[in-house]
Amino acid sequence: MKKVSRSESEYRREMIRRVIMSLLAFTLLSDVLILSGINAEKLSAYHYYYIALEKYKGAEYSAAIDALEEAIKIDPEYDEAYYKLGNVYYNLHRYTDAADAYKKAIVANPEYEDAYVHLGVVSFMLSRYDESIQALEKAISINPGNAEAYYNSGHVYMEIEQYAKASAAFKKAVKIRPGFEEAHYNLGIVCIKLGKKHLAAKEYEILVKRNKGLAEELAWLLKEKE
């Protein structure tokens, strides 16, 4: 029989100690969550959700979907799991599936601001413009300070050539977030569409100090319309 050296023996004991401590920590966490009113099923759903997060971070999307579906099977009202599932589908360019997942997140939590924003984005990509605007308006009603919701609304209105509404949306976005470069750029484009080149030039002046690439693109568009 091979004699185990002292260092090997200590290493094994340390590994065993760490395993035991991990088990104790998990048990303690489980007890705390249960005492907080979270039952064993919810805890199991959380377990699958966090597995999904790790898989998502590693771009292992198929495994992430499997884990999220397990979490939802255990807890059919798990709004965050539906939302994350929508994000996975979005990254896979499965926009119809993403929209369905975001809608389920909203059913589970009618005040889920981010789910409304993302539903607005994928609805736009699916050319469901009315649905997109409704979702984004709901996000804004929940949080009037959501610059992303205004910005995406502006894109929808640009696409359907409602430039005055697009302008108002982009103006809201930059008022909330003055450094929102993409919103300044798109506001400049809308101003050109509305024949207000002097206002587009103001957006150029803002961009030239922040993002020279976008500033140059806007300058080219201004020159093209001369």
C-alpha positions in Angstrom: 0.0 0.0 0.0 1.3 3.4 -0.9 2.2 5.5 2.1 0.4 8.9 2.1 2.7 11.8 2.8 1.8 14.3 5.5 1.2 17.0 2.9 -1.1 14.8 0.9 -3.0 13.9 4.0 -3.4 17.5 5.0 -4.5 18.3 1.5 -7.2 15.6 1.5 -8.4 16.7 4.9 -8.6 20.3 3.7 -10.7 19.2 0.6 -13.0 17.2 2.8 -13.4 20.2 5.2 -14.3 22.5 2.3 -16.9 20.1 1.0 -18.4 19.8 4.4 -18.4 23.6 4.8 -20.1 24.0 1.4 -22.8 21.5 2.3 -23.3 23.2 5.7 -23.5 26.6 4.0 -26.1 25.4 1.4 -28.1 23.8 4.2 -28.0 27.0 6.2 -29.0 29.1 3.2 -31.9 26.6 2.5 -33.0 27.0 6.1 -32.9 30.8 5.9 -34.8 30.9 2.7 -37.5 28.5 4.0 -37.8 30.6 7.2 -38.2 33.6 4.9 -41.3 32.0 3.4 -39.5 30.4 0.4 -40.5 26.7 0.2 -38.4 23.8 -1.1 -39.9 24.0 -4.6 -39.0 27.7 -4.9 -35.5 26.9 -3.7 -35.2 24.2 -6.3 -36.3 26.6 -9.0 -33.7 29.1 -7.8 -31.1 26.4 -8.2 -32.0 25.8 -11.8 -32.1 29.6 -12.5 -28.6 30.1 -11.2 -27.3 27.2 -13.3 -28.9 28.9 -16.2 -27.1 32.2 -15.4 -23.8 30.4 -15.4 -24.6 28.7 -18.7 -25.8 32.0 -20.2 -22.5 33.8 -19.2 -20.6 31.1 -21.0 -22.9 31.4 -24.1 -24.1 27.8 -23.5 -27.6 28.8 -24.6 -29.1 25.4 -25.1 -28.1 24.3 -21.6 -29.4 27.7 -20.3 -32.8 27.1 -21.9 -33.0 23.6 -20.4 -32.2 24.9 -16.9 -34.7 27.8 -17.2 -37.4 25.5 -18.5 -36.8 23.3 -15.4 -37.1 26.4 -13.1 -40.3 27.4 -14.8 -41.7 23.9 -14.6 -41.2 24.0 -10.8 -42.4 27.6 -10.5 -44.7 28.6 -13.3 -44.8 32.2 -12.0 -41.1 32.7 -12.0 -41.0 36.1 -13.8 -37.1 36.4 -13.8 -36.8 32.9 -15.4 -39.2 33.9 -18.2 -37.3 37.2 -18.7 -33.9 35.5 -18.8 -35.4 32.9 -21.2 -36.4 35.8 -23.5 -32.9 37.1 -23.4 -31.5 33.7 -24.4 -33.9 33.5 -27.3 -33.0 37.1 -28.3 -29.3 36.2 -28.5 -30.2 33.2 -30.7 -32.2 35.5 -32.9 -35.4 33.6 -32.1 -37.4 36.8 -31.7 -40.9 35.2 -31.7 -39.9 32.9 -28.9 -38.3 35.8 -27.1 -41.5 37.9 -27.4 -43.5 35.0 -26.0 -41.1 34.6 -23.0 -41.2 38.4 -22.2 -45.0 38.3 -22.3 -45.1 35.4 -19.8 -42.7 37.4 -17.6 -45.2 40.3 -17.7 -48.1 38.0 -16.9 -46.2 36.8 -13.9 -45.2 40.3 -12.9 -47.3 43.1 -14.5 -44.9 45.8 -13.3 -41.8 44.2 -14.8 -40.2 47.3 -16.5 -37.3 45.6 -18.3 -39.6 42.9 -19.7 -41.7 45.6 -21.3 -38.6 47.3 -22.8 -37.3 44.1 -24.2 -40.8 43.1 -25.5 -40.8 46.5 -27.3 -37.4 45.8 -28.9 -38.3 42.3 -30.2 -41.7 43.4 -31.3 -40.0 46.1 -33.4 -37.7 43.5 -34.9 -40.8 41.4 -35.8 -42.4 44.5 -37.4 -45.1 44.5 -34.8 -45.0 48.3 -34.4 -48.2 48.9 -32.5 -47.3 46.1 -30.0 -43.8 47.6 -29.6 -45.1 51.1 -28.9 -47.6 49.7 -26.3 -44.9 47.8 -24.5 -42.5 50.7 -24.4 -45.2 53.1 -23.3 -46.0 50.7 -20.4 -42.4 50.7 -19.4 -42.4 54.5 -19.4 -45.6 54.6 -17.3 -43.8 52.4 -14.7 -40.6 54.4 -14.8 -40.8 57.8 -16.6 -37.0 58.1 -16.2 -36.3 55.1 -18.5 -34.2 56.6 -21.2 -33.9 53.3 -23.1 -37.7 53.1 -23.4 -37.9 56.5 -24.9 -34.9 55.8 -27.2 -36.5 52.6 -28.5 -39.8 54.4 -29.0 -38.0 56.9 -31.1 -36.7 54.1 -33.3 -40.2 52.7 -33.8 -41.6 56.1 -34.7 -38.8 56.6 -37.2 -39.5 53.3 -38.8 -43.2 54.2 -39.4 -42.2 57.8 -40.4 -43.8 59.6 -37.6 -40.9 61.9 -37.2 -42.4 64.4 -34.9 -43.1 61.7 -32.3 -39.7 60.2 -32.9 -38.2 63.6 -32.2 -40.1 64.0 -29.0 -39.0 60.5 -27.8 -35.3 61.1 -28.6 -35.5 64.5 -26.8 -36.9 62.8 -23.7 -34.1 60.2 -23.9 -31.3 62.8 -24.0 -32.9 64.9 -21.3 -32.9 62.0 -19.0 -29.4 60.9 -20.1 -27.5 63.9 -21.6 -24.6 61.6 -22.6 -26.8 59.2 -24.6 -24.8 59.5 -27.9 -27.0 57.2 -30.0 -30.1 59.2 -29.0 -28.4 62.5 -30.0 -27.4 60.9 -33.3 -30.9 59.7 -34.1 -32.4 63.0 -33.0 -30.1 64.7 -35.5 -31.4 62.3 -38.3 -35.0 63.1 -37.4 -34.3 66.8 -37.4 -33.0 66.4 -41.0 -36.1 64.4 -41.9 -38.2 67.3 -40.5 -36.3 69.9 -42.5 -34.7 71.3 -39.3 -31.1 71.2 -40.3 -30.1 73.9 -37.8 -31.3 71.6 -35.0 -29.5 68.7 -36.5 -26.3 70.8 -36.5 -26.7 71.3 -32.8 -26.8 67.6 -32.3 -23.6 67.4 -34.4 -21.9 69.9 -32.1 -22.8 67.7 -29.1 -21.6 64.6 -30.8 -18.3 66.0 -32.0 -17.2 66.3 -28.4 -18.4 62.8 -27.5 -18.3 60.4 -30.4 -16.5 61.6 -33.5 -17.6 58.5 -35.5 -21.3 59.3 -35.1 -20.6 63.0 -35.5 -19.0 62.3 -38.9 -21.9 60.2 -40.0 -24.4 63.0 -39.1 -22.2 65.6 -40.8 -22.3 63.5 -44.0 -26.1 63.3 -43.8 -26.3 67.0 -43.3 -24.1 67.7 -46.3 -26.0 65.2 -48.4 -29.2 67.2 -47.8 -27.7 70.5 -48.9 
